[in-house]
């Protein structure tokens, strides 16, 4: 083997080792991602609890139907899709007064589960799919919901795609960096899509 070829191979090996070394120390400091947009409006499949103060014998838990409506005591079908919890409470109160069921009711609405707001986890995870967005759900927690990584997952190359006010943006993140404490975990928002790439051997 000529000395020139040996020199080229040595240089190539050095580059490969440098890339591998840098990959293992990757963090997410380069990522600029808009904070998650909070949305608490109700949608199909969401479960909420309703309390009408003083009316203890009524059911307390309700689920929004596929058309965005819910059947409630005294006032029957009410359109709640797209409304905030406090708006639902106001609508229920007004209808109770309108139908002369109660004169000055106090209605409290609290959401138990946002099934209509979901995140998607695909690629090299054990159970890819769509999962409900629970309050405070993070990138690492979403991967855990999907059963964790497969044996060939590239934990340093995880795409996060998010809809923003100006369009859709995709960033590449290292979950290893998060797990090792070198980067903060990423809070998710409804509609976020995560894709875990395969490791290149």
C-alpha positions as a Markdown table, in Angstrom:
| # | Residue | x | y | z |
|---|---|---|---|---|
| 1 | Unk | 0.0 | 0.0 | 0.0 |
| 2 | Unk | 1.4 | 3.4 | -1.0 |
| 3 | Unk | 2.2 | 6.0 | 1.6 |
| 4 | Unk | -0.3 | 8.4 | -0.1 |
| 5 | Unk | -3.1 | 5.8 | 0.2 |
| 6 | Unk | -2.2 | 5.2 | 3.9 |
| 7 | Unk | -2.3 | 8.9 | 4.6 |
| 8 | Unk | -5.7 | 9.2 | 3.0 |
| 9 | Unk | -7.1 | 6.2 | 4.9 |
| 10 | Unk | -5.7 | 7.6 | 8.2 |
| 11 | Unk | -7.4 | 11.0 | 7.4 |
| 12 | Unk | -10.7 | 9.3 | 6.6 |
| 13 | Unk | -10.5 | 7.3 | 9.9 |
| 14 | Unk | -9.9 | 10.4 | 11.8 |
| 15 | Unk | -12.9 | 12.1 | 10.3 |
| 16 | Unk | -15.1 | 9.1 | 11.1 |
| 17 | Unk | -13.9 | 9.0 | 14.7 |
| 18 | Unk | -14.5 | 12.7 | 15.0 |
| 19 | Unk | -18.1 | 12.4 | 13.7 |
| 20 | Unk | -18.9 | 9.5 | 16.0 |
| 21 | Unk | -17.4 | 11.3 | 19.0 |
| 22 | Unk | -19.4 | 14.5 | 18.2 |
| 23 | Unk | -22.6 | 12.5 | 17.8 |
| 24 | Unk | -22.3 | 11.0 | 21.2 |
| 25 | Unk | -22.0 | 14.4 | 22.7 |
| 26 | Unk | -24.8 | 16.1 | 20.8 |
| 27 | Unk | -27.1 | 18.3 | 22.7 |
| 28 | Unk | -30.1 | 20.4 | 21.7 |
| 29 | Unk | -28.7 | 23.9 | 22.4 |
| 30 | Unk | -28.9 | 24.7 | 18.6 |
| 31 | Unk | -32.7 | 24.1 | 18.5 |
| 32 | Unk | -35.0 | 27.2 | 18.5 |
| 33 | Unk | -38.5 | 25.9 | 18.9 |
| 34 | Unk | -41.5 | 28.1 | 19.7 |
| 35 | Unk | -43.1 | 27.2 | 23.1 |
| 36 | Unk | -46.2 | 25.0 | 22.9 |
| 37 | Unk | -49.5 | 26.8 | 22.3 |
| 38 | Unk | -51.9 | 26.0 | 25.0 |
| 39 | Unk | -55.4 | 25.0 | 24.0 |
| 40 | Unk | -58.1 | 24.0 | 26.5 |
| 41 | Unk | -61.1 | 24.0 | 24.1 |
| 42 | Unk | -63.2 | 20.8 | 24.2 |
| 43 | Unk | -63.5 | 18.4 | 21.3 |
| 44 | Unk | -64.8 | 15.0 | 20.4 |
| 45 | Unk | -63.9 | 12.3 | 22.9 |
| 46 | Unk | -62.9 | 14.7 | 25.7 |
| 47 | Unk | -64.1 | 13.8 | 29.2 |
| 48 | Unk | -65.1 | 16.5 | 31.6 |
| 49 | Unk | -66.7 | 16.8 | 35.1 |
| 50 | Unk | -69.6 | 19.1 | 35.8 |
| 51 | Unk | -70.7 | 20.1 | 39.2 |
| 52 | Unk | -73.9 | 22.1 | 39.8 |
| 53 | Unk | -73.6 | 23.4 | 43.3 |
| 54 | Unk | -76.4 | 22.0 | 45.5 |
| 55 | Unk | -77.4 | 19.3 | 43.0 |
| 56 | Unk | -75.7 | 16.3 | 44.4 |
| 57 | Unk | -77.7 | 13.5 | 42.8 |
| 58 | Unk | -76.7 | 14.3 | 39.2 |
| 59 | Unk | -74.0 | 12.5 | 37.2 |
| 60 | Unk | -70.7 | 14.3 | 37.3 |
| 61 | Unk | -68.7 | 12.9 | 34.3 |
| 62 | Unk | -69.5 | 13.4 | 30.7 |
| 63 | Unk | -67.9 | 12.7 | 27.3 |
| 64 | Unk | -68.1 | 14.9 | 24.2 |
| 65 | Unk | -69.7 | 13.1 | 21.3 |
| 66 | Unk | -68.2 | 12.9 | 17.8 |
| 67 | Unk | -70.3 | 15.9 | 16.7 |
| 68 | Unk | -69.1 | 18.1 | 19.5 |
| 69 | Unk | -72.3 | 17.8 | 21.6 |
| 70 | Unk | -73.1 | 16.3 | 25.0 |
| 71 | Unk | -76.3 | 15.3 | 26.7 |
| 72 | Unk | -76.7 | 17.0 | 30.1 |
| 73 | Unk | -79.4 | 16.7 | 32.8 |
| 74 | Unk | -82.4 | 19.1 | 32.5 |
| 75 | Unk | -81.1 | 20.8 | 29.3 |
| 76 | Unk | -80.5 | 17.8 | 27.0 |
| 77 | Unk | -78.1 | 18.3 | 24.1 |
| 78 | Unk | -75.6 | 21.1 | 24.3 |
| 79 | Unk | -72.9 | 22.1 | 21.7 |
| 80 | Unk | -69.6 | 22.2 | 23.6 |
| 81 | Unk | -67.1 | 21.5 | 20.8 |
| 82 | Unk | -64.6 | 24.4 | 20.5 |
| 83 | Unk | -65.6 | 26.0 | 23.8 |
| 84 | Unk | -63.4 | 26.6 | 26.8 |
| 85 | Unk | -64.5 | 25.0 | 30.1 |
| 86 | Unk | -65.6 | 28.3 | 31.5 |
| 87 | Unk | -67.6 | 28.9 | 28.4 |
| 88 | Unk | -69.3 | 25.6 | 28.8 |
| 89 | Unk | -70.2 | 26.5 | 32.4 |
| 90 | Unk | -71.7 | 29.8 | 31.2 |
| 91 | Unk | -73.8 | 28.1 | 28.6 |
| 92 | Unk | -75.1 | 25.5 | 31.0 |
| 93 | Unk | -75.9 | 28.2 | 33.6 |
| 94 | Unk | -77.8 | 30.2 | 31.0 |
| 95 | Unk | -79.8 | 27.3 | 29.8 |
| 96 | Unk | -80.7 | 26.2 | 33.3 |
| 97 | Unk | -82.1 | 29.7 | 34.0 |
| 98 | Unk | -83.8 | 29.9 | 30.6 |
| 99 | Unk | -85.6 | 26.7 | 31.2 |
| 100 | Unk | -86.5 | 27.8 | 34.7 |
| 101 | Unk | -84.8 | 24.8 | 36.3 |
| 102 | Unk | -82.7 | 26.9 | 38.7 |
| 103 | Unk | -82.8 | 30.6 | 39.3 |
| 104 | Unk | -79.1 | 31.3 | 40.1 |
| 105 | Unk | -77.1 | 28.1 | 39.5 |
| 106 | Unk | -73.3 | 27.8 | 40.1 |
| 107 | Unk | -71.7 | 25.6 | 37.5 |
| 108 | Unk | -68.2 | 24.3 | 37.6 |
| 109 | Unk | -66.5 | 22.5 | 34.7 |
| 110 | Unk | -63.2 | 20.7 | 34.9 |
| 111 | Unk | -61.6 | 18.6 | 32.1 |
| 112 | Unk | -60.5 | 15.1 | 33.0 |
| 113 | Unk | -59.1 | 14.0 | 29.7 |
| 114 | Unk | -58.3 | 15.7 | 26.4 |
| 115 | Unk | -58.8 | 12.8 | 24.0 |
| 116 | Unk | -59.3 | 15.2 | 21.0 |
| 117 | Unk | -55.8 | 16.6 | 21.5 |
| 118 | Unk | -53.1 | 14.0 | 20.5 |
| 119 | Unk | -49.5 | 13.6 | 19.6 |
| 120 | Unk | -48.1 | 11.1 | 17.1 |
| 121 | Unk | -45.0 | 8.9 | 17.7 |
| 122 | Unk | -43.6 | 7.0 | 14.7 |
| 123 | Unk | -40.4 | 5.3 | 13.5 |
| 124 | Unk | -38.2 | 3.2 | 15.7 |
| 125 | Unk | -40.4 | 2.9 | 18.8 |
| 126 | Unk | -42.0 | -0.3 | 20.1 |
| 127 | Unk | -45.6 | 0.8 | 19.7 |
| 128 | Unk | -46.0 | 3.6 | 17.2 |
| 129 | Unk | -49.3 | 5.5 | 17.1 |
| 130 | Unk | -51.3 | 8.4 | 18.3 |
| 131 | Unk | -51.6 | 9.3 | 22.0 |
| 132 | Unk | -53.7 | 11.7 | 24.1 |
| 133 | Unk | -52.0 | 14.9 | 25.1 |
| 134 | Unk | -52.1 | 15.0 | 28.8 |
| 135 | Unk | -51.1 | 18.2 | 30.7 |
| 136 | Unk | -47.4 | 18.7 | 30.7 |
| 137 | Unk | -46.6 | 15.8 | 28.4 |
| 138 | Unk | -43.0 | 15.9 | 27.2 |
| 139 | Unk | -40.9 | 14.5 | 24.4 |
| 140 | Unk | -39.4 | 11.7 | 26.5 |
| 141 | Unk | -42.7 | 10.9 | 28.1 |
| 142 | Unk | -44.3 | 10.5 | 24.6 |
| 143 | Unk | -41.6 | 8.1 | 23.5 |
| 144 | Unk | -42.3 | 6.2 | 26.7 |
| 145 | Unk | -46.0 | 6.0 | 25.9 |
| 146 | Unk | -45.0 | 4.4 | 22.6 |
| 147 | Unk | -43.2 | 1.6 | 24.4 |
| 148 | Unk | -39.7 | 3.1 | 24.3 |
| 149 | Unk | -37.1 | 2.7 | 21.6 |
| 150 | Unk | -36.4 | -0.3 | 19.4 |
| 151 | Unk | -32.9 | -1.8 | 19.4 |
| 152 | Unk | -31.9 | 0.0 | 16.2 |
| 153 | Unk | -33.3 | 3.5 | 17.2 |
| 154 | Unk | -31.0 | 6.5 | 16.7 |
| 155 | Unk | -31.7 | 8.4 | 19.9 |
| 156 | Unk | -29.6 | 11.3 | 18.6 |
| 157 | Unk | -31.8 | 11.8 | 15.6 |
| 158 | Unk | -35.4 | 12.4 | 16.6 |
| 159 | Unk | -37.6 | 14.6 | 14.5 |
| 160 | Unk | -40.2 | 16.8 | 16.1 |
| 161 | Unk | -42.6 | 18.5 | 13.7 |
| 162 | Unk | -44.9 | 21.2 | 15.0 |
| 163 | Unk | -47.5 | 23.5 | 13.5 |
| 164 | Unk | -46.9 | 27.1 | 14.3 |
| 165 | Unk | -48.6 | 30.4 | 13.4 |
| 166 | Unk | -46.3 | 30.8 | 10.4 |
| 167 | Unk | -46.4 | 27.2 | 9.2 |
| 168 | Unk | -44.9 | 23.7 | 10.0 |
| 169 | Unk | -41.4 | 23.4 | 11.4 |
| 170 | Unk | -39.3 | 20.3 | 12.0 |
| 171 | Unk | -36.3 | 20.2 | 14.3 |
| 172 | Unk | -33.9 | 17.3 | 15.0 |
| 173 | Unk | -33.3 | 16.5 | 18.7 |
| 174 | Unk | -31.2 | 14.2 | 20.8 |
| 175 | Unk | -33.1 | 12.3 | 23.4 |
| 176 | Unk | -29.8 | 10.9 | 24.8 |
| 177 | Unk | -28.9 | 14.5 | 25.6 |
| 178 | Unk | -32.2 | 14.9 | 27.5 |
| 179 | Unk | -31.8 | 11.6 | 29.4 |
| 180 | Unk | -28.2 | 12.4 | 30.3 |
| 181 | Unk | -29.2 | 15.9 | 31.6 |
| 182 | Unk | -27.3 | 17.8 | 28.9 |
| 183 | Unk | -30.5 | 19.3 | 27.5 |
| 184 | Unk | -34.0 | 20.1 | 28.9 |
| 185 | Unk | -36.9 | 17.9 | 28.0 |
| 186 | Unk | -39.3 | 19.4 | 25.4 |
| 187 | Unk | -43.0 | 20.1 | 26.3 |
| 188 | Unk | -45.4 | 19.0 | 23.6 |
| 189 | Unk | -48.5 | 20.6 | 22.1 |
| 190 | Unk | -51.5 | 19.1 | 20.4 |
| 191 | Unk | -50.7 | 17.9 | 16.9 |
| 192 | Unk | -47.0 | 17.4 | 17.5 |
| 193 | Unk | -45.4 | 14.6 | 15.4 |
| 194 | Unk | -42.3 | 12.7 | 16.6 |
| 195 | Unk | -40.3 | 10.5 | 14.3 |
| 196 | Unk | -37.4 | 8.3 | 15.6 |
| 197 | Unk | -34.8 | 7.5 | 12.9 |
| 198 | Unk | -33.0 | 4.2 | 12.5 |
| 199 | Unk | -29.4 | 4.0 | 13.6 |
| 200 | Unk | -26.9 | 3.8 | 10.7 |
| 201 | Unk | -24.4 | 1.0 | 11.4 |
